[in-house]
């Protein structure tokens, strides 16, 4: 997924202790005010914990999801029903 860019070229302003990919991801997530990031497994677990009985990872659906190529490429899709 990250082969498009060199993280170290894209974020040269990071402090010297920001050296690994996860350091850069965390720095960017929190810099923009996010409290948490999710992957498919994590969001499914949270949704089930919140009482959703049917939780499944799905595919992009034209007309429902944003159509930008970058969103399709770097997003995952989950459908949940109570």
N, C-alpha and C positions, 0 to 999 in steps of 0.2 A: 504494500500500500504506500509506503513512504519512498519508493524508488524515484518518484518524480522530482524531488527536491533534495538538496543537501541541507539537513536541519541546521548545520553549523554556518552555512551561507545565508540562510533565510533569517536566522535570529542571531546576528553577530553582536548585538547589544547586551546579551545575557552576561551575568556575572561569571567569573572564571570557574566557580564551583558547579555551574550548570554545564555538565559535560555529556551526559547520556541522553538518549532519546526520551526516556521517561522524565528526566529533569526538564527538558524543553516542553513536553506535553503538559506537565503539571504547572510550570510557570505560566504558560499561555492560558490554561483553563482558569486558574485563579486570578490572573491579571484582568480577565474580562468579567469577573464577578461571579463565575460559576461556583457552586458549592460542591458539586459532585459530577463525575462523568460516569457513563454507563457503557457496558458492552451488552450484547444480547443476553448472555447468561444472567448478568446482574439485574437487568430490567425485568426479565421474566420472573426471577425470584422475588423481586420487590412487588410486582403485580400480584403474584400468587399470595404473598404475605398480606396484601391489602384486600384480599377476598375475591379476586378475579378467578373464576373457575376454569375458564377456557383461555389459555395464553399460548400463542404460537408465533414462531418466527415466520414471517411471510416474505414475499417478493415485492418489488416495486410494482405499483399499479397506476397505469396511465390514467390521468383525470382525477385521481384522488391525491397522489403525492406530488410535491413540486417537481417540475420536469427538467430542472437544470442537471446537466450531465455530472457536474462535480458533486451535487447532492446525491444522485443515484450511486455514484461510485464510492463515496465515503460515508454512506448512511446504512443503517440496517433498519428493518421494518418488523414491527411486532403488532399483532392484533390481539386484543383482550376483551372478553365479555364477562359481565357479572352473572 
